[in-house]
Amino acid sequence: METKDIADLFIAATGKIEFYWNFYTVTLLVLIGWLISTKKILRPGLKCLITVGYLVFALMNILGLWGSYTFAEALRQDLLIAAQSAPDTLKNAQTILSKSSFSKQKVSVLIIHGVLGVFVLSVIWFGRLGELREDNKN
């Protein structure tokens, strides 16, 4: 496989990572926006359904990000090896790629999803936004 092919796969892998983060962000904004703007009081059954849906979505997103970061890291290492075979080329890319790694970002996926998951689940289970709107009508 040529260096260009590896670089193309690397760009595609980082594009997938961006897609997963963008999808997660938009979905969280929509979910929180809906929870804040809803006028209905959330019953326990609906809270359970939303919780299960969110947890499944978050787990799928974590798995997608984890796989994409793992693949991008393997491609990063392959690019470094391919660039070392032609030391006169890709000097700047070699410098940048040798300083960065996707391993730390994989750990940050778990931390970010954990913190935001606690926030989302606390809004679902302890938020009284619909109840406050009902009290204001009386």
C-alpha positions as CSV (number, residue, x, y, z in Angstrom):
1,M,0.0,0.0,0.0
2,E,1.3,3.4,-0.9
3,T,1.7,6.4,1.4
4,K,-1.0,8.2,-0.5
5,D,-3.5,5.4,0.1
6,I,-2.7,5.3,3.9
7,A,-3.0,9.1,4.0
8,D,-6.4,8.9,2.3
9,L,-7.6,6.2,4.8
10,F,-6.3,8.4,7.7
11,I,-8.2,11.4,6.4
12,A,-11.4,9.2,6.1
13,A,-10.9,7.9,9.7
14,T,-10.5,11.4,11.2
15,G,-13.6,12.4,9.2
16,K,-15.5,9.6,10.9
17,I,-14.3,10.8,14.3
18,E,-15.6,14.3,13.5
19,F,-19.0,12.8,12.3
20,Y,-19.5,10.8,15.5
21,W,-18.7,13.9,17.7
22,N,-21.0,16.1,15.6
23,F,-23.8,13.5,15.7
24,Y,-23.4,13.2,19.5
25,T,-23.5,17.0,20.0
26,V,-26.5,17.6,17.8
27,T,-28.4,14.7,19.4
28,L,-27.7,15.9,22.9
29,L,-28.8,19.4,22.0
30,V,-32.0,18.1,20.5
31,L,-32.7,15.9,23.5
32,I,-32.0,18.5,26.1
33,G,-33.9,21.2,24.1
34,W,-36.9,18.9,23.9
35,L,-36.7,18.1,27.7
36,I,-36.5,21.8,28.6
37,S,-39.3,22.9,26.2
38,T,-41.7,20.1,26.8
39,K,-44.9,21.0,28.5
40,K,-45.8,17.5,29.6
41,I,-44.9,16.1,32.9
42,L,-42.6,13.1,32.2
43,R,-44.1,9.9,33.7
44,P,-41.7,7.2,35.1
45,G,-42.4,5.0,32.1
46,L,-41.5,7.7,29.6
47,K,-38.4,8.5,31.7
48,C,-37.3,4.9,31.5
49,L,-37.8,4.8,27.8
50,I,-35.8,8.0,27.3
51,T,-33.1,6.7,29.6
52,V,-32.8,3.4,27.8
53,G,-32.8,5.2,24.4
54,Y,-30.1,7.6,25.6
55,L,-27.9,4.9,27.1
56,V,-28.1,2.8,23.9
57,F,-27.3,5.8,21.8
58,A,-24.4,6.8,24.0
59,L,-23.0,3.3,24.0
60,M,-23.2,3.0,20.2
61,N,-21.5,6.4,19.9
62,I,-18.7,5.4,22.3
63,L,-18.1,2.2,20.4
64,G,-18.1,4.1,17.0
65,L,-15.6,6.6,18.4
66,W,-13.4,4.0,20.0
67,G,-13.2,2.0,16.8
68,S,-12.5,5.1,14.7
69,Y,-9.8,6.3,17.1
70,T,-8.2,2.8,17.1
71,F,-8.2,2.7,13.3
72,A,-6.9,6.2,13.0
73,E,-4.1,5.4,15.5
74,A,-3.1,2.3,13.4
75,L,-3.1,4.5,10.3
76,R,-1.0,7.2,12.0
77,Q,1.6,4.6,12.9
78,D,1.6,3.2,9.4
79,L,2.0,6.7,8.0
80,L,5.1,7.2,10.2
81,I,6.6,4.0,9.1
82,A,5.9,4.8,5.4
83,A,7.3,8.3,5.8
84,Q,10.5,6.9,7.4
85,S,11.2,4.9,4.2
86,A,11.5,8.2,2.3
87,P,13.1,10.5,4.9
88,D,13.3,13.5,2.5
89,T,9.5,13.7,2.2
90,L,6.7,14.5,4.6
91,K,9.1,16.1,7.2
92,N,6.4,18.3,8.6
93,A,3.8,15.6,8.7
94,Q,6.3,13.2,10.4
95,T,6.9,15.8,13.1
96,I,3.2,16.4,13.8
97,L,2.2,12.7,13.6
98,S,5.1,11.6,15.9
99,K,4.0,14.1,18.6
100,S,0.3,13.2,18.6
101,S,-1.5,10.1,19.5
102,F,-5.2,9.0,19.6
103,S,-4.7,7.0,22.8
104,K,-5.5,10.0,25.1
105,Q,-8.5,11.0,23.0
106,K,-9.9,7.5,23.4
107,V,-9.8,8.0,27.2
108,S,-11.4,11.4,26.9
109,V,-14.4,9.8,25.0
110,L,-15.2,7.8,28.2
111,I,-14.8,10.9,30.4
112,I,-16.9,13.2,28.3
113,H,-19.6,10.7,27.7
114,G,-19.7,9.9,31.4
115,V,-19.9,13.5,32.6
116,L,-22.6,14.4,29.9
117,G,-24.4,11.2,30.7
118,V,-24.7,12.1,34.3
119,F,-26.0,15.5,33.3
120,V,-28.6,14.2,30.8
121,L,-29.8,11.5,33.2
122,S,-30.2,14.0,36.0
123,V,-32.2,16.3,33.8
124,I,-34.4,13.3,32.7
125,W,-35.0,12.0,36.3
126,F,-34.7,15.0,38.5
127,G,-35.7,17.9,36.2
128,R,-39.1,19.3,37.1
129,L,-39.5,21.6,34.1
130,G,-42.9,20.3,32.9
131,E,-44.1,20.3,36.5
132,L,-43.1,24.0,36.9
133,R,-45.1,24.9,33.8
134,E,-48.1,23.1,35.1
135,D,-47.8,25.0,38.4
136,N,-47.6,28.4,36.6
137,K,-50.9,27.7,34.8
138,N,-52.8,27.4,38.1
